[in-house]
Amino acid sequence: MCSPRKCWASADPIVPHEENAAIVKERYEKMGGPILVILKPGAGHHPHDLEDPTLILDFIRKQTKTLSATDT
């Protein structure tokens, strides 16, 4: 199972969170899948990066370990 990561910019007029990532998050959680959504308060559509990518790296590492454990 793929574990999505989403950075949500609260002021994004092009891709509103409520119409996009919020729906994906709700559906993914209903299926029992892990998902990480990071809020960027006051941010618009750009930039897409994070000053500190630690949250994303930790999430990926945790999911990689989980997947590895289920493969054996």
N, C-alpha and C positions, 0 to 999 in steps of 0.2 A: 504494500500500500504506500502510495506517495504521501508525504507529509508536507502540505503547503505552508508557506510563510508569506505573510502579507503585511506590508507597511501601509497603514491607513493615515492619510493626510486629512485632518478634520475639515479643512476648508477647500477641498478639491472640487471645483465646479464641473470638471470634465468627467471624472469617474467617481460619483458620490458613493461613499461607503455604504449607505443604507440600501442602495440599489445594486450593489456588487458584492464586495467582500463580506458584508454582514450576512447576505443570503448564503454564500459559499460556506462561511463559518457555521451557520446554523445547520445546514444540510450535512456537512462533514461530521459535526459533533453528533447528530442524530444517528449516523452510521457507525459511530464509535471510533472515528478517526481522530488523531491528534492534529491540531492546527495552531499556528502561532500568528496572532494579529498584534502588531505593534502600532500604537497611536502616536502620531506626530501632531501635537496640538497646534492649531493655527497655520499649519503648512498647506500650501496649495498643491497643484499637480506636479510641480518640480521643486526641488531636486528629489530624486528617488532614493538617495543614499541615507545612511545613518552615520552620525558622528562616531558612535561606538557600536560595532557590529557584534559585540559579545553575545547579546541575546540570541541572535540568529545562529551564531556558531555553536553555542551551547545546545540549542534546539536540534540542530543537525547532528551533533555528536551523540546526543541522547537517542535520537531516532535511529542512527546508524547502529548503535549498540543493541537497541531493541530488535532491529531487523536481523542482525547477526546472530542473536541468541535464538530467534525463532527458526533460523535456517538449519540449525544443527539438530 
